[in-house]
């Protein structure tokens, strides 16, 4: 038997019946991100919030969740509409449990889609946007392979759009084996431009009809080979 919708969801969807555009930020907070990288990432998260709020539609349609991965996997923010989202201040520690982070992000997406369906709320294809400066650490290779396989299945069935972004130091060849879409390499620590692009992409998707193909602007923040 299906689980009854949570009261807070029922109230939220009744007050705001707009279609939802869910986006999970899956962020590497391992020790190698310490210092300038995590500081730039934290500033970028604030830019993301500010830019989303400049759009007349996105604040009520875009839902943001944040999952971090280091030695632990933390759901820093469950899905919340952009108008209620507050950028956190992230800290770093430990190794890079990337595969576990991927599974948690995809589980979060699946659970949220179930809530939408239970409440009769239409939604756009969810995005997962993973940012990392390394490669999986402290995880069995088979576990990483299974996470990569799960991404492939979710993409093939059009249940999710999964992006991989490599910060300087990231193992791009390995990242290419984990994600389906060609990984993008961040130029320097240009997180502000990255998050403006992500915000504008969310604007474009949320302003379209559910199921409609949307042309995205080229990411000007990437390193071009």
MOZI-V429130 format. One record per residue. N is the residue number from 1. PHI is phi in degrees with one decimal (NA if undefined). PSI is psi in radians with two decimals (NA if undefined). Layout:
n | phi | psi
N | PHI | PSI
N | PHI | PSI
This chain:
n | phi | psi
1 | NA | 2.38
2 | -66.8 | 2.50
3 | -70.3 | 2.41
4 | -67.8 | 2.51
5 | -58.7 | 2.48
6 | -66.1 | 2.57
7 | -58.2 | -0.74
8 | -65.1 | -0.59
9 | -67.5 | -0.77
10 | -59.6 | -0.74
11 | -67.0 | -0.79
12 | -60.1 | -0.82
13 | -71.8 | -0.51
14 | -69.8 | -0.70
15 | -75.5 | -0.53
16 | -135.7 | 1.52
17 | -84.2 | 0.21
18 | -61.0 | 2.61
19 | -57.6 | 2.59
20 | -107.0 | 2.51
21 | -121.2 | 1.56
22 | -81.8 | 2.43
23 | -139.7 | 2.11
24 | -99.1 | 2.19
25 | -92.3 | 1.96
26 | -104.5 | 1.82
27 | -117.1 | 2.30
28 | -76.5 | 2.05
29 | -120.2 | 0.56
30 | -71.0 | 2.97
31 | -58.3 | -0.52
32 | -69.3 | -0.22
33 | -87.0 | 0.02
34 | -60.6 | 2.59
35 | 86.7 | -2.33
36 | -57.2 | -0.71
37 | -61.3 | -0.83
38 | -70.9 | -0.57
39 | -63.8 | -0.74
40 | -67.9 | -0.66
41 | -63.9 | -0.75
42 | -62.4 | -0.70
43 | -64.2 | -0.68
44 | -62.2 | -0.65
45 | -63.0 | -0.66
46 | -67.5 | -0.67
47 | -62.1 | -0.71
48 | -58.2 | -0.85
49 | -60.0 | -0.87
50 | -61.4 | -0.72
51 | -72.0 | -0.66
52 | -58.9 | -0.63
53 | -74.3 | -0.19
54 | -80.3 | -0.22
55 | -93.6 | 2.48
56 | -73.7 | -0.38
57 | -104.4 | -0.76
58 | -54.3 | -0.70
59 | -56.8 | -0.50
60 | -97.1 | -0.23
61 | -108.7 | -0.69
62 | -75.0 | 2.23
63 | -113.1 | 2.29
64 | -112.0 | 2.37
65 | -130.7 | 2.63
66 | -127.0 | 2.21
67 | -121.7 | 2.25
68 | -109.9 | 2.64
69 | -134.5 | 2.24
70 | -145.3 | -2.15
71 | -71.3 | -0.38
72 | -124.0 | 2.76
73 | -108.9 | 2.16
74 | -126.4 | 2.22
75 | -85.3 | 1.62
76 | -68.0 | -0.64
77 | -145.4 | 2.07
78 | -73.6 | 2.99
79 | -56.5 | 2.30
80 | -150.7 | 2.50
81 | -65.1 | 2.65
82 | -58.4 | -0.54
83 | -69.4 | -0.30
84 | -109.8 | -0.07
85 | -75.1 | 2.38
86 | -123.6 | 2.23
87 | -65.3 | 2.22
88 | -81.7 | 2.94
89 | -107.1 | 1.95
90 | -90.5 | 2.62
91 | -124.4 | 2.88
92 | -116.5 | 2.68
93 | -170.7 | 2.71
94 | 65.2 | -2.73
95 | -95.8 | -2.99
96 | -115.3 | 1.53
97 | -85.8 | 1.22
98 | -68.5 | -0.79
99 | -61.2 | -0.73
100 | -63.6 | -0.66
101 | -63.3 | -0.73
102 | -59.7 | -0.82
103 | -63.0 | -0.71
104 | -63.8 | -0.76
105 | -61.8 | -0.76
106 | -69.4 | -0.63
107 | -61.8 | -0.72
108 | -62.7 | -0.75
109 | -61.7 | -0.82
110 | -60.5 | -0.77
111 | -63.0 | -0.67
112 | -69.1 | -0.68
113 | -62.4 | -0.63
114 | -63.0 | -0.68
115 | -63.9 | -0.75
116 | -59.2 | -0.83
117 | -63.7 | -0.72
118 | -62.3 | -0.58
119 | -96.8 | -0.01
120 | 70.3 | 0.49
121 | -98.1 | 2.12
122 | -69.4 | 2.71
123 | -149.3 | 2.69
124 | -84.2 | 2.85
125 | -60.6 | 2.20
126 | -65.4 | 2.60
127 | -107.9 | 2.46
128 | -120.0 | 2.20
129 | -120.2 | 1.74
130 | -96.1 | 2.28
131 | -120.7 | 2.21
132 | -146.6 | 2.65
133 | -112.4 | 0.24
134 | -143.9 | -2.40
135 | -147.8 | 2.86
136 | -56.6 | 2.36
137 | -132.3 | 2.48
138 | 74.4 | 0.29
139 | -125.9 | 2.53
140 | -66.0 | 2.46
141 | -54.4 | -0.66
142 | -62.7 | -0.62
143 | -67.0 | -0.70
144 | -65.5 | -0.73
145 | -60.8 | -0.70
146 | -66.5 | -0.65
147 | -64.5 | -0.74
148 | -62.9 | -0.71
149 | -63.4 | -0.66
150 | -65.1 | -0.72
151 | -59.4 | -0.79
152 | -59.0 | -0.74
153 | -67.7 | -0.72
154 | -65.9 | -0.69
155 | -69.4 | -0.75
156 | -62.9 | -0.58
157 | -95.0 | 0.14
158 | 58.0 | 0.63
159 | -91.2 | -0.28
160 | -157.1 | 2.73
161 | -113.2 | 2.08
162 | -118.5 | 2.04
163 | -106.0 | 2.49
164 | -118.8 | 2.23
165 | -120.9 | 2.19
166 | -101.8 | 2.14
167 | -81.6 | 2.84
168 | -50.0 | 2.25
169 | 103.5 | -0.25
170 | -67.8 | 2.57
171 | -86.1 | 1.52
172 | -63.4 | -0.74
173 | -58.3 | -0.73
174 | -69.0 | -0.70
175 | -59.4 | -0.61
176 | -64.2 | -0.47
177 | -81.9 | -0.34
178 | -91.2 | -0.77
179 | -100.1 | 2.73
180 | -80.8 | -0.80
181 | -75.9 | 2.59
182 | -58.3 | 2.16
183 | -61.8 | 2.57
184 | -102.5 | 2.46
185 | -104.8 | 2.18
186 | -71.5 | 2.34
187 | -80.5 | 1.97
188 | 61.6 | -2.34
189 | -115.4 | 0.79
190 | -81.3 | 0.95
191 | -66.5 | -0.59
192 | -59.4 | -0.82
193 | -66.3 | -0.66
194 | -57.5 | -0.85
195 | -73.6 | -0.48
196 | -65.1 | -0.77
197 | -60.1 | -0.77
198 | -63.4 | -0.75
199 | -61.3 | -0.81
200 | -64.7 | -0.60
201 | -64.4 | -0.73
202 | -64.9 | -0.67
203 | -54.7 | -0.88
204 | -63.1 | -0.77
205 | -66.1 | -0.83
206 | -68.0 | -0.35
207 | -90.7 | -0.01
208 | -97.4 | 3.10
209 | -82.5 | 2.55
210 | -58.6 | 2.25
211 | 90.5 | -0.14
212 | -80.3 | 2.41
213 | -70.4 | 2.41
214 | -124.3 | 2.27
215 | -83.6 | 2.17
216 | -96.7 | 2.64
217 | -68.7 | 2.52
218 | -59.8 | 2.44
219 | -77.0 | 1.84
220 | -76.8 | -0.04
221 | -94.8 | 0.07
222 | -95.1 | 2.78
223 | -84.2 | 2.21
224 | -99.7 | 2.12
225 | -72.1 | NA
